[in-house]
Structure formats: C-alpha cells, structure tokens
Amino acid sequence: MSEKLQLSSFEAQQINKKIEYILTDRNFDLLKNASNISIITAFIPFLAFYNSINKIPLFGWLVGMILVHISCIALVYYYKYRNPSIQQIDNWKNLGRIATICSTLMWGSMGVLLVSDTEVGQNLILFFIIIISSSIALGTSSNYLSSSIGIFSALLPFICWQMYQGILNGSRVHLYAATILILFVIFLHVVSFISYKLLKKSLELSFRNEALASKLSKVNIELKDLNNELEDRVASRTKELNSALATMTYQATHDLVTYLPNQIWLLQYISEMIINTPQKEFAILCLSINNMESITDRYGYYSSDTIIKELSDRFVNQLENQKLANSSYKIAISRHDVFVILVENFAHFDVKQIIEPIFSIFEKAVEIHRNNLVEYEHLYCSVGYSVYPIDAVVADQLLIKADTAMFYTKKQFENNYEHRFEHYSKEITENIQYKVQLRKNIQIAIDKNDFYLCYQPIVDIRTGLIVSTEALLRWNHPVTGRPVPPFEIVKIAEEYNLIVPLGEWVLKKACMQNYQWQKLGIRKVVSVNLSAKQLESGNIVKTVIKILQETGLSPEFLDLELTETEVFKDEAVDIVNDLRELGVSLSIDDYGQGFSNLSKLQKFSFNKIKIDMEFIRKNIRAHA
C-alpha cells in the first residue's frame, strides 16, 4: 500500500514542471509590473540629474529605459497570447531571463552613464541602484536564476566602476563602496535564494499532497477490481488471439472468393500424403477456363468472380461429395481462373472416366446479371495433369508440370470451343521452350531486319497475265537455317504481342517494293494480309497513311486482305470504312471459315473475296 502511494519519478517530474510553469508565469507577471513601474520611476533620476550632468547620456539612458521596458511589456503580452503549454515553457523561461537582463542592465548602467562629481549625486546614484537591486531580489524571488541574473546585472556595472575608480585613483572610498556593494550582492542572493526555496517547497508540498490524495481515493477501487479485470483481459486476449490465428490461417490457406483451399494448403496436403503413403498413386489436374479473359473484358471483374464462385460450388457438389471411378477428389484454386484437383486412388487407364465428370460441370451455361438483364455464357476448359510418382515425386514439381500441360493445352486449342485435356510430357516442355526461344528469335529478327518477302503472282485465268501480287512473309531459322512455316511465325507473334510491329514491317516493305516496280513501269497491285491484332490495336488507319506517305506508293496499288472473322465484328465496321476511304482496295481472306454471312457483306465495300477451299469442298459434297 505504501509503495502504491509513492509518487513515481514521472509524477514527480510532472509536478516539477507544473511548479516551473507557475513560477515562470508569476515571473512574467512581475516583469510586466516591474516594467510599468520602471518606465515611471525612470523619470525620477532623470529629473534629479537633469541640471547636474551631461544631457546627452541622460536623455539616451531615459530613451533606452523606455524602449527596453516597452519591449518587455510586449513580450509579456505575447506570452499571454500564445498561452504556452508546460512542455513549451522552457523556451519562454529563457526569453524572460533575457528580458530581465536587459531591464536590470539599464538600471545598472545608470551608475556608469550618469556619473556625478558631487557627493550628493553619487549618493543618489547609489541609493537608486540599491533600491532597484533590492526590488529585483524580492520581486523575482519566484525564480532564483532570474533573481540572481537581475542582481548581478543591476550592481555589477556600478561595482566594476567603483573598483576601477578606487584602483586608478587610489581612492579608498570607492574601494569601500565596491566592497560594501559586493557584500550587499551576497546578502541579496541569500535572501532571494531562501525566498525561492520556501516558495517552491510550498508549491511542491501542495501538488504532492493533491496527487497523493487523488491516488489514495482510487487505490481501493483499483485493488478491488484488479483481479477481475486481469482475468477478463486474459480471457478476452486469448479469445482474440485464437480468433486472429484462425482467421490468418484460413486466409493464408483459402481463396476469399470461392472459399476453396488454395495452392498453399494443397501443396502441404500433398506433401503430407507423399510422406504418409509414398506408395499411393494420385494425379494433379490443373483446369483453366479458356474464355474467362474475354468474359472479364466484357462483363467486368465482379461478374468474373461470380462465375468462378458458381463453378467452385459445382465442383464441390459434383466431385467432393461423390466418389467417381473409385477415386476421391480434393478441390483447390491456384489462380483466379485456374482450379487444381487432386485425384486420389488414381488409375492412369481410367483418366477419361475421371475427367469427363469434370467436363460435365460446364454443360450448363452460367448466368451473368447485368443492367437488370440475364445473359448466358457457355464456358470451355483446358486440363493438364501430372501423375505421382510417374512424373515427379515432389509436390511443387507435380503442380508445375500439371500447370505446364494445362498451359500447353490451352494455347494449342484456345480458339476451339470444346474441352481438352493433356498429360504432361517432356515434349510439352520442349515445345514451350521452343516457342519461347522462337519468340526471342522473332524479336531479334524484327530488330535486325532478318525477315524477307516473297511475292506470289495472281494470274487472270482468262488472259494468263499477272494482274497483281501477294506479299508473303518468309524467315529462315537462325540456328537450323531452315524456313520457319509462316503460320508458326504469325501464331507466335500474335501470342507474344509481336504481330503489330511485324505486320507494320511487312506492309512497309511491300509498299517500298511496289513503289520500285511502279518506277520501272510495272503497275501492279500488291496485296498484304492484316492480322486481327492489327485491327484491334486501333492505329491501323494511321499506320497505313504513314507508310503510304513514307514510301510514296499511291493507295490504288495497295490491297489489304482482312480475315472474315475479324472484319465482320461490329467494332470493325468503322475501321474498314476508314481504310476504304483512303483509296486502297480491300479483300476478304479465307471467306467460309467464319460465319459466312452474306448479309453482312452489305455493310462493307470490298473489291475481292477469297473463298476458303474447305468451304467449297463442303458445299460440293453437300450438293453431290
């Protein structure tokens, strides 16, 4: 109990700060009052010495006294206006001491500036200085340092002057006066120090008693409630920690959209299964939704999340709650549109029987609610899988290989509206590595200008004459030296967003070559294929204008071939019409591979239609 009622060092420090604040505040009040009195009393010595000493120092001293004390009064009012906190009082305390020095120095300078040759004058000066010093000692006793500074500032100049006169002139009177003043300074310091200590002790006792009384009034309540409070806190904190730990564990191992386990949970589960049952064969399936990106672009991320959530519910209902082909399933999610399925008790020869129930989940279209309307979308997926222990014996390697097979399947059949699955093999990795390296080589070839064009003549079968040419892109592999198939170049370029710069290069090269032919008198049209990516970029019209201007080729000698699938999109209508207005001719390439909608042709003005051979064969067989 006694220890409880003791003031801490911090509380004692706070009390000292409060005392310093109060004493400083009192000191500023005394400074203001003393400055007001000093301005009035300064006229007393002024009048007393007016006829006995030089007027210039007398007037200077009076003006200085008035200015200094007006400044002190202004400082005090500024201090009151700012109303500083306890933490800010130290700076103001120093300002108050400086003001005290200035004030007392002005009174102390009287003994040096207002020198009188008469004994009466000297006595008057001594009388004023003693009175002022005594007033300072008593008036500033609330702050001992300020009092000490004030006493020294008031008496030191006069003491020094008296000692100087005594030593210089050998006057014992001056030396006695200096000695008396020094003793008087000591006496004033003692009085000021005792007054300061008594005042400070009184304030300290008052604050300490107040603080102890406040503590005493609270201690019984604190002791009574302490045990219950501690128990409640421990219970509450334990509950919070357990809840936070459970939440963090769940968030770290589950997807917050589908609430399915995520890749972290799955890898841990697989690793434990390999350790506990190393002889057990199982498979990891990575499933990606092929057309999810286009759905997200059209409907937004919220609709995308809704679709993923619905699919996850279908997976759980159909797979985790059923045992199909004597296998059990664990469903997780790796990325936003990539599901991971762990198939336990996997038998490789039953893979089709295991994966077909997964494909059946996509038979029903998903509903997309937008603008108070319901739209339906059919989804298609690509599946890649790896098998333990055939493909790998480590969890993350199994997942990587299944993901690689899924990625390969998706890229191979991304334009086909059907479900596909593929088992991981070394050939898949080699194929992906080949494409990556080929992409790098294509980029280098674009930078080094290693591509070249071949020109296929187009002959009028009625006359046998060449009427135009078609520019065909060709490239020899930098390592093997063999020609790379054009469709492979285009596919890789489109896949890695290189088709726009490559297509621009082909267009410019063909226009330059045709311009050279024009100068030689060979006035033929050159045809150049435009890819879907070039149309989607939105800059194709500006690109064609720029290339025609740079090469000098007239628009009438350029024919642009567009694929049927891209040209019949509604957003392509304006682009096609803008190209037509440039004066170039337009052709539809591979007509019959897409919708083959003759009514859509009325929206455009094409010069030629190149019908796909397979379209002709189908119609011949249909009418045979």
LORO-558294 format. One record per residue: x, y, z of N, C-alpha, C in turn. Coordinates in steps of 0.02 Angstrom, whole numbers, plus 50000, padded with zeros to 5 digits. Layout:
XYZXYZXYZ ...
***
This chain:
500424994050000500005000050000500435006250000 500975006150043501415012050047501765013149980 501955007549947502275008349882501785011049831 501155009249838500645011549791500545019049796 500645021849858500515028849869501135033249856 501695030149839502275034049823502205036849752 502435043049745502415046149679502985043249636 502825041849576503335039349529503785045049508 504345043149478504815048249454504485052549400 504055049449361503715053249309503235058349339 502865056149392502405060749425502775066449460 503335064649492503745069749524504005074749472 504195072049414504435076349360503885080949335 503275078149330502715082249308502555087849358 502615086149423502505091249474503015096849468 503645094849458504175099949450504035104349389 503775101249336503615105149276503055110149291 502555107749330501995112249347502255118149390 502705116549437502975121849480503355126849437 503775124249392504165128749348503705132949305 503155129849283502675133549242502355139249282 502145137749344501825142849386502325148449403 502945146549421503445151549439503625155949379 503665152749321503815156649260503245161349244 502635158849254502055163149241502055169149288 502215167949352502255173349401502815178249382 503375175349359503935179549340503755184249283 503355181849235503145186149180502675191649205 502245189849253501805194949282502215200349318 502725198149356503165202849391503555207149341 503765203849284504125207549233503695213149204 503065211649194502615216749166502525222549217 502395220749279502295225949330502935230049341 503505226549343504135229949353504295234649295 504105232349234504235236549175503805242849177 503175242049197502735247849203503015252849255 503225250249312503495254449365504145257649343 504565253749307505215256349286505135262149238 504635261749193504535267249146504365273649184 503955272949237503765278849277504345281349320 504665276649355505195278649402505825281049367 505905279249302506495281549265506525289149262 505945292249267505935299549263506215302749328 506215298949383506465301749447507205303349443 507635298349424508345300249416508455305149359 508035304749309508105309449253508025316549278 507505317749318507395324449344507925326349396 508145321249436508635322749489509305324949460 509495322149403510145323749373510095328449314 509515331049303509415334949242509885340949239 510005344249295510405350349295511135349249317 511305342949332511975341749360512445337849315 512185334549264512615330549220512465332149148 512865329049104512785330049032512105327449010 511775331548967511085329848947511055323948897 511565323248857511535318048804511495311048833 511965308948877511885302148906511255301548948 511035307048980510435306749021509825305248978 509765309048922509205307748876509255300648844 509865298848826509965292148796509755286648844 509965287548907509775282448957509025282048966 508685287848969507955287848978507605284448919 507825286248857507515283148798507625275648798 508245273648815508395266448818507965262848869 507885266048928507465263148980506755262048955 506485267148922505785266748899505715261248845 506175261148797506125256248742506205249048768 506695248048812506815241248838506205238848877 505915243048918505365240748959504705240248920 504635244348868504055243348823504125236548788 504735234848767504855228148736504695222548785 504885223548849504735218448899503985217648908 503625223248909502895222848915502595219248855 502845220848794502595217548734502725210048737 503325208148761503485200948768502995197448815 502835200748870502365197848919501685196748887 501435201848850500785201048818500795195648764 501345195148728501405189848678501405182848711 501745182648768501745176348807501035174448828 500645179348852499955178048872499535175948813 499665179048755499275177448695499425170248672 500055168348673500235161648650500015156248699 499965158048763499755153348815500115146648808 500765146548817501155140348803500985134748852 501095128648828500975122748871501575121748917 501505116848961502045115349007502665113148970 502565109348914503135106848876503505112548840 503175118148828503475123648791503765129148836 503705128248901503855133848947504605135248952 505035130248938505755131348945506005136948900 505765137048837505985142348791505755149148816 505145149448841504885155848867505265158048930 505465153148970505835154649030506495158149012 506825155748960507445158948937507325165948910 506755166848875506595173548850506475178348908 506145175948961506025180049020506675182149054 507165177649056507805179149086508185184449045 508125183748979508455188748936508135195648947 507465195748952507125202148964507335205049031 507425200749082507645203049148508345206049145 508785202749108509465205249100509455212249068 509055212949014509015219348979508755224849027 508245223149065507945228149110508435230249165 508745225349197509195226949253509845230049229 510065228149169510675231349142510555238849131 509945240549110509785247649100509825251349166 509565248349221509615251549287510345251549311 510695246049300511395245649322511845250549284 511675251849220512085256449180512035263649205 511525264949247511435271749274512065273849314 512365269149350512935270849390513545272449349 513565270449286514135271849243513995277649197 513385278049170513215283249121513075289849155 512725289549212512515295749245513005297449301 513635298149284514155299549334514095306849358 514125307649423514075314349452514695315749494 514955321649489515555323349526515395325249599 514765326749610514585328849678514445322849721 514565323849786514435318349834513695316749838 513285321949831512555320949833512335316749773 512625318449715512435314749654512635307449659 513245306149685513465299249691513035295449741 512855298749795512415295449844511735293849814 511485298549774510845297349741510885291149695 511415290949656511505285149611511535278649652 511935278749706511995272749748511325270949778 510955275949798510295274849828509825271449778 509805274149716509365271249665509555264049649 510195262849643510425256049625510265251049680 510365253149743510215248649799509465247149802 509055252549793508335251449794508115246749738 508375248049677508195243849620508415236649631 509035235549655509295228849668508875225149720 508685228749772508275225549824507595223649795 507325228149754506675226549722506725220449678 507275219949640507375214149596507435207749637 507835208049691507945202149733507295199549762 506875204149786506245202049816505715200549763 505705204649712505175203849661505255197649619 505885195649605505995189749562506185183649602 506025183649666506205177849708505835171549686 505305172249646504945166349622505365162449573 505895165449547506345161949502507055163949521 507405159549556508055161349585508555163249531 508555159649475509045161249423508915168149394 508285169749382508125176449358508315181849409 508195180349473508375185049527509135186049528 509515180549524510245181049526510505185049467 510225183549407510435187249348510275194649355 509685196149382509475203149390509925206949438 510095203749495510525207049545511215208649515 511495203549481512155204549451512125210049397 511605209849355511555214649301511475221749328 511125222449385511005229049414511615231849449 511985227649485512525230049528513225229249498 513305224249454513975222849429514285228849393 513915232449348514245238249315514485243449366 514075244949418514255250049467514835247749511 514835241149529515385238449569516045238949530 516005236949467516605237249425516855244449418 516385249149411516585256149403516915258749468 516625256949525516895259049590517605256149601 517685249749583518345246749591518845249849544 518625251449484519065254649435519285261449461 518815265449488518985272049515519445271349576 519315266349617519715265449676520425263449659 520505259049612521185256649593521545262049554 521185265449508521515270349465521725276549505 521285278849549521415284949587521675283649658 521695277249675521925275649743521435278049795 520795278349777520285280849823520005275149864 520105275649929519835270449973519075270749977 518815276749968518085277449971517745273149918 518025273449857517745269449803517825261949817 518415260149844518525253049859518055250649914 517955254949966517485253050018516775252349991 516605257049945515935256649915515855250249876 516375248249838516345242049799516275236049845 516665236049901516645230449948515955229949979 515675235649999515005235650029514485232949980 514565235149917514085232749867514145225249855 514765222649856514855215349847514515211649904 514625214049965514295210850022513535211350016 513315217049989512595218049979512325213149927 512715211849874512525206949823512445200049855 512935198249897512895191649930512275191249973 512145196550010511555196650053510915195850013 510865199649957510265199149915510185192149886 510745189049866510705182149840510435177349892 510675178149954510445173750008509695174650020 509475180950023508765182350033508345179549976 508585180649915508225178249856508185170649855 508755167449872508785160149871508305157149923 508315159949983507865157350036507135158350017 506975164149990506285165449969506065160649914 506525159549866506375154949810506255147849836 506685145449881506625138649906505975137749946 505815142849987505205142350027504585142249982 504585146449932504015146649886503945140049847 504515137649822504495131449783504295125549825 504555125249887504375119749932503635119949948 503365125849958502645126449972502235123849914 502415125749854502045123349795502135115849786 502735113349797502865106249789502445102149838 502425104349901502025100749950501285100849932 501065106449906500365106949887500185102049831 500605101849779500475097249722500555089949742 501065088449783501165081549804500575079149846 500345083349891499765081349932499145080249888 499075084549839498505083749794498545077249754 499155075649729499245069549691499155063349734 499425063449795499365057749840498635056749862 498285062249872497585061749891497175058649834 497345060449772496995057649715497135050149708 497755048349720497935041249717497585037249772 497565040249830497265036849887496515035549875 496195040049839495475039249827495335033749776 495845032149736495745027149683496005020249701 496465020049750496815013749762496355008149784 495855009649825495405004349849494995001349792 494755005749747494365003249690494804999049644 495425001449633495874997849588496044990949616 496184990549681496344984149711495744979349709 495164982149718494554977949718494424974949650 494514979049597494344976749529494924973649491 495524974049518496114972049481496094964649461 495924960349506495924953249492495424951449437 494804954049444494304952749393494494955549325 494794961449326494994964549263495534960549228 496014958149268496554954149239496284947649209 495834944549244495544938349219495154939549155 494764945049153494384946649093494844948149034 495384951749049495854953448996496194947248967 496404942849012496734936648989496254932548946 495634931848969495144927948931494994931248864 494904937848866494754941348804495334941148755 495944942148780496524942048736496634935048707 496534929948749496604923148724496104921648668 495494923948679494974923048628495154926748564 495394932948570495574936948512496154933748474 496654931348512497234928248479497034921848442 496614917848474496384911748441495974913248379 495554918448384495144920448327495584923248271 496074927548290496524930448239496944925048206 497174920248247497574914748219497164910548171 496544909148190496114905248146495964908948081 495844915548088495704919548028496314919947983 496894921148012497514921547972497664914847939 497564909447976497694902847947497214901447890 496584903247900496094902147846496244906347785 496394912847796496544917247740497174915147703 497654912447740498274910347708498194903947668 497684900047684497604893447651496964892847611 496584898347603495954897947566495854904047522 495494903047468495314908447423494704912047451 494734918747453494204922647485493604923747440 493634921747377493054922247333492654915747333 493014910147325492674903647319492654899847385 493074902047434493154898647498493454891647489 493744890347432494094883947420494804884347449 495094878747467495804878847486496214881447428 496774884847445497204887447393497814882947382 498274885447342498854881447324499294879747384 499334884447432499744883147492499484877047530 498824877047541498514871347576498614864947537 498524865147471498564859147430499264856247430 499764860547423500464858147423500634854847490 500394857947544500524854947610500174848247617 499564847947592499184841647595499524836147554 499744838047494500074833047450500724830747481 501114835447510501754833547541501644828647598 501134829947639500984825347694500754818547668 500374818547613500134812247585500714808147557 501194811547526501784807947499502184804947555 502254808647611502644806047668502274800147701 501614800747710501234795647746501094789447703 500944790447639500784784747595501184785447530 501844784247533502264785347473502104780647415 501784774947429501634770247375500974771747340 500604776547365499934778047338499984782447276 499684780247221499694784047159499124789147159 499274795147135498744800247130498924804947072 498454809147054498554813846999498364820847020 498694825746990498524832746999498284835546933 497674838246934497374841146873497354848746881 497614852346832497544859646829497044861246775 496514864846793495974866446747495914874046739 495954876346677495894883446662495294884646616 494934890046629494354891746587494604895746528 494494893246468494794896146408494544903146394 493884904246398493604910646378493464915246437 493804914146493493694918346551493944925446541 494494926146505494774932846494494294937146454 494004934346401493544938346361492904940046400 492684935446443492094936746484492234942346533 492844942246563493034947646609493064954346573 493324954346513493364960646474492674963346459 492204958946447491534961246427491094963046488 491134959146541490674959946596490984962846660 491644962846664491974965646723492174960246774 492584962346822492864957646871492334955046920 491834959046934491324956746981490954950646952 490764951146889490424945546856490894939646851 491534941046839492024935646835492064931946902 492094935646957492114932447023491484928347036 490914930947014490284927347023490304920646986 490564920746925490614914546885491074909546918 491654911846941492134907446974491824904347037 491444908347074491114905747135490594900347116 490214901547063489714896647043490044890147021 490594890746984490944884646962491234880847021 491494884547070491774881047129491224877247165 490624880147169490064876547201489894870247162 489904870747096489764864847055490284859447067 490924861547070491454856647083491334853047148 491194856847200491104853947267490514849047267 489964851247237489354847047237489444840647198 489794841047142489834835147098490424830747113 490984833647137491584829747144491734827847217 491774832847260491964831247329491434827147365 490804828047346490264824447380490114817747347 490494816047295490384809747261491054806247251 491024799847246491624795947230491514792947161 491884795647113491804793547043492414789347023 492274784046989492804779446965493254777247023 492934775947080493304773647139493854778547161 493774784847145494274789847163493944795347205 494334798247249494084803947288494444810247265 494114815847274494364822147247494474827247302 494984831447292495094837447333495134843347284 494704848347296494674854047251495024859947283 495454863347245495794869447269495804874347211 496034880347225496094885347172496794888347176 497114888647118497804891047114497834898447097 497474900147044497424907247023496694908747011 496554914746988495854916946983495424912146942 495674909846885495264905446842495584898646833 496024896646879496364890146874496194886046936 495834880646926495664875946980496184870246981 496324867947040496774862147047496384856547081 496404850647050496014844947076496504839347091 496484837247154496894831447174496444825247170 496654820447129496284814247120496664808747155 496394806347211496714800847248496484794147219 496854788947235496714782247208496654782547132 497124786047101497094787247029497364781146992 496994779246941497224773946896497294777046826 497884776746797498014780546737497574778346678 497394771946676496984769646620496264772146625 496074774746684495384777246692495354784946685 495854788046656495894795246656495294798446622 495064795546567494494798546531493864798046574 493784792546608493204791546651493214796346710 493824798346731493894803046787493784810246765 494024812046706494004819046684493324820846653 492984816046623492334817646591491814820446640 491774817946703491314821146751491494828546764 492134830046759492344837046767492084841246710 492144838546649491894842246590491134843246594 490784838346624490054838946627489824844846669 490274847346713490104853146754489974859246710 490274859446651490224865246607489654864646557 489254859346561488714858546513488184863946521 488044865846582487554871046595487884877946590 487564882346552487834889146544487784892946610 488234897546620488224901646680487814907946667 487484910346719487074916346713487474922446734 487424927746693487764934046708487244939546711 487174942546769486684947846779487014954546767 486724958246719487004964746701486444969346677 486404975246709485904980246689485194977346690 485044973746744484374970746753484204965646700 484714963146665484624957946615485034951946634 484824946146610485184939946623485464937446557 486114936546554486434933946494486754927246512 486814923046461487064916246472487714915246432 488184912146464488824910846431489014903546443 489224900246389489494893446395490244893946405 490504890046451491214890246467491554883846440 492184884646422492574879146396493234878946434 493484873046446494074872446488494624868246456 495224869346480495804865346461496094862346525 496264855946521496514852446580497194849446564 497654850446611498304847046608498404843246672 498704837346668498784833546730499464830146732 499684828946793500294825146806500134819746857 500544814546857500404808646898501004807146944 500834805747006501344803547055501334795947057 501914792747055502594795347053502894795346982 502474794746931502724794146862503084800446840 502764806146851503034812546825503484816146875 503364815346939503774818546990503584815547058 504034816547107503914813847174503894819447226 503904825747203503874831547247503244835547230 502914838147281502264841347271502294847147223 502764851847233502774857747190502954856047118 503374850947108503544848847040502944845747005 502554841947042501934839147013501464844746991 501394849747032500944855347016501214859246956 501864860546955502154864246898502044860546833 502144853946834502074850146772501344849646749 500884849146797500174849246779499984856046750 500234861346780500104868046755500394869046686 500984866346674501304866846608500884863246555 500634857246572500214853646525499564857346511 499284860446563498674864446554498804870446509 499354873846520499514879746479499614877746406 499954872146396500064869746327499404868046293 498964864546329498314862746301497904868946284 497914873846328497524879946318497774883646256 498434884046247498704887646189498594883846124 498604877246128498514873146068497804873546041 497314874046088496614873546067496204879546091 496534885346099496184891046129495624893746084 495654892646020495124895045976494574889945962 494654884045992494154878745983493664878846043 493024878746028492524878946081492354871846103 492834868746136492744862046163493244860946219 493114855746259493544854146316494114849646293 494704850846320495294846746302495684845146366 496024839446364496474837846419497104834646391 497644835446429498294833046405498704830946466 499044825146459499504822846510500184826046500 500514827746554501174830846548501674826146516 502104828946475502644825146445503234829746433 503814826946423504404830846409504324834746345 503954831746297503844835146233503474841846243 503034842046291502664848246304503144853646327 503584851946375504084856746399504534859046342 504744854146302505184855846245504814860346196 504164859046185503774863146139503714870346165 503584870946231503524877646261504184881346258 504724877646274505384880746270505554882846199 505354878646151505474880346080505094886846062 504474887446086504084893446070504384899646103 504614898746165504924904446199505544906746163 505954901746143506564903546106506404906446038 505874903646006505674906245941505424913445948 505064914846002504844921746013505444926446019 505964924346056506564928546062506894929545994 506924924145954507234924545888506844929145842 506174928945848505754933345807505874940545825 505924941945891506064948745913506724951145885 507234946745889507894948545862507854949645787 507474945245753507414945845680507074952345660 506574954545700506254960945686506754966645694 507154966345748507654971645761508194971645707 508404965645684508954965245635508714965145563 508054965345553507784965445484507954959045447 507894953345482508074946845451507504943645412 506904946345416506344943645377506414945845304 506084942145260506054944245190505364942445162 505204945345106504554944245075504634940645009 504174935944997504094932944931503444935444901 503424936244837502834939044804502524933844758 501924931744777501554926744739501134930144685 501244928444624500854931844570500134929344570 499684933844554498974932144546498814932944471 498594927444439498524927144366497784927144346 497634930944296496964930944266496924924744221 496484919944240496464913544202496194914544132 495864920144120495604921344052496154923644005 496614927644030497134930343986497824927344000 497904924344060498554921644077499054926844100 498814933044109499254938544129499244939444205 499804941644232499864943244303499514949944315 499014949844359498634955944372498834959144438 499104955144485499324957844549499774952744583 500044954744641500474950244680500254950544753 500414945144789500284944944861500934944144899 501044948544946501664948344986501604942845039 502094938345040502104932745087502724933145130 502634932845195503184933445243503574926945246 504224927545245504664921745250505244923345297 505484917945330506044918745377506384912045387 507044912045386507444906145398507674906145471 507614900345503507804899745573508554901245581 508744905445629509444907445635509914901745655 509644896245683510074890745705510084885245652 509474882845633509444877245585509524879645513 509364885945500509404888545432508814886645388 508354882745416507764880545377507214885745381 506794886145330506234890945332505744889045387 505534893945425505024892945476504334893945444 503864889245454503194889945423502884896745441 502594900145391502304906745404501764906645458 501334901445459500804901345510501094900845580 501684897645586502014897145651502284903945673 502564907645625502824914345640502254918845664 501694918645626501124922945643500824920945710 500774914445724500474912145786500894914445846 501564913545842501994915645896501984923245904 501994926745848501984934045850501344936645882 500774933545866500134935645896500124933845970 500384928045987500364925746057500774930146103 501334932746078501784936846119501774944246099 501224946446067501114953546050501674956546007 501914952545960502414955045913502124956145843 501484954445834501194954545768501104961645742 500994966445786500894973445763501534976245732 502114976045766502724978545733502924974345673 502804967645676502974963445620502524964945560 501864965745572501404967445518501564974145487 501764978945529501954985545503502574984945459 503054980745479503654979645438503474976745370 503034971545369502824968445306502484973545261 502024977445289501654982345250502134987545219 502604989945258503064995045233503524992045180 503774985945192504224982745144503874981445078 503254979145080502874977745019502734984244980 502564989545015502424995944982503054998744950 503634998144984504265000444955504434996644891 504334990044894504494985944835504034987644777 503384988544792502904990044738503054996944708 503275001644751503445008344725504035007944676 504525003544691505085002544645504844999544580 504364994844584504094991944522503714997344482 503365001744517502995007044483503475011444443 504055012944471504545017144437504835013544376 504825006844376505065003044318504515001744267 503905004244282503355003444235502924997444248 503064993744301502654987844318502104990144365 501524991644339500984994644378500494989144400 500664985844455500254980544483500074982144555 499534979144577499314979844647499664974544689 499884976444748500174971644795499684970644853 499574964244870499114962644925499514960944988 499274963645044499604962445109499074960245159 499214955045196498744952545247498804956745311 498224958345339498194961645405497924956645456 498254956345514498034951745566497494954945609 497154950645647496624953145691496914957945743 497524956545769497834960845819497964967845792 498124968345726498244974945697497604979045696 497044975645681496404979245682496214981245753 496344976845801496164978245870496584983745901 497184984845875497624990045903497334996945896 496894998045845496565004445837496985009645799 497605007745780498045012545746498175010745674 497815005845648497975003245582497875008545527 497345012745534497215017845483497795022745480 498015025245539498575029945541499215026645516 499305020145531499905016645508499925016245432 499355014545401499325014045327499465020845295 499165026145323499285032945296500025034645301 500335033245358501035034845369501485031145320 501355024645310501785020645266501695022745194 501095024345173500985026645104501355033245092 501355037645142501715044045135502465042945134 502715038445176503435037345179503705033845116 503315029145089503565025345031503385028744965 502905033344965502705036644903502235032644860 501995026744885501545022544845500845025444843 500545025344785499855027644777499375022444808 498845024644844498395019844878498075014844831 497985016644768497635012144721498035005844706 498695005844722499105000044709499224995844772 498814996944823498864993044885498194989644899 498234983144912497634979244930497754976144998 497284977245043497334974545111496854968845119 497114963145141496714957045150496544956245223 495884955845238495644955145306495294948545314 495374945345373495044938945384494294939945397 493904935145376493174935645382492954936345454 493264932545500493044932645570493114939545601 493664942945587493784949445618493404955045584 493354954545517493054960045481492304960645493 491974955045512491254955145522491064956845594 491554958545635491384961045702491114968145697 490624969745738490314976345735490814982045746 491304980945791491784986245805492274987345748 492284982745699492754983445642492454987345585 491804988845587491464992145530491784998945516 491875003145567492155009745557492865009445531 493265004745557493965004145535493995002245462 493574997345441493574995145371493365000845326 492855004545345492615010145303493145015645299 493505016845354494035021945353494595019845306 494765013345306495275010945260495045011645188 494405010345177494135010845108494175018045083 494065022745128494085029745108494785032145090 495295028545111495975030445093496115029245019 495715025044987495825023544916496155016944905 496315013244959496595006544950496025001744936 496194996044903495684990844892495684986044951 495114982944963495034978445019494794971644996 495044966445029494844959645012494694955845076 494234951045070494094946445125494474940045111 494884938045159495284931945151494954926245188 495014920245160494764914045191494024914445206 493634917245160492914917645170492624910545172 492224909245222491944902545230492184899145293 492724901645321492974898745384492584901245444 492284907145437491934910145494491184909245488 490804914945492490074914545493489784913845423 490154916045372489924915645303489244918945296 489174924745325488534928345324488534933245267 488154931545214488144935845155487814942645169 487344942845216487004949145231487484954245260 488014951945293488484956545323488914959945271 488974956845213489374959845160489084966545138 488424967445149488104973745127488354979745167 488654978545226488904984045266489564986845240 489894982945197490564984745175490594985245099 491134988045075491254988345003491934985244990 491924978844971492544975144959492674974444884 493314974144869493504973144799493534965744781 493754961644827493834954444813493614950344873 493394944244860493254939344912493634933044894 494074930944938494464924844928494124919244967 493814914644932493414909344964493874903744986 493774901445048494174896045075494034889545038 494554885545025494484879344987494034874345023 494094873945088493684869245126492944870945122 492794877445118492104879645111491814877145044 492224877444993492004875044927491894867444929 492364863844960492304856544963491664854545000 491514857945056490914856245095490294857245053 490264862745016489664864144976489604859244918 490174857244889490154852244835489884845644861 490154843544920489924837244950489184837644969 488964843544992488274844245014487784843844955 488004845744896487554845744838487704840044790 488154835544810488324829944766487764824744765 
***
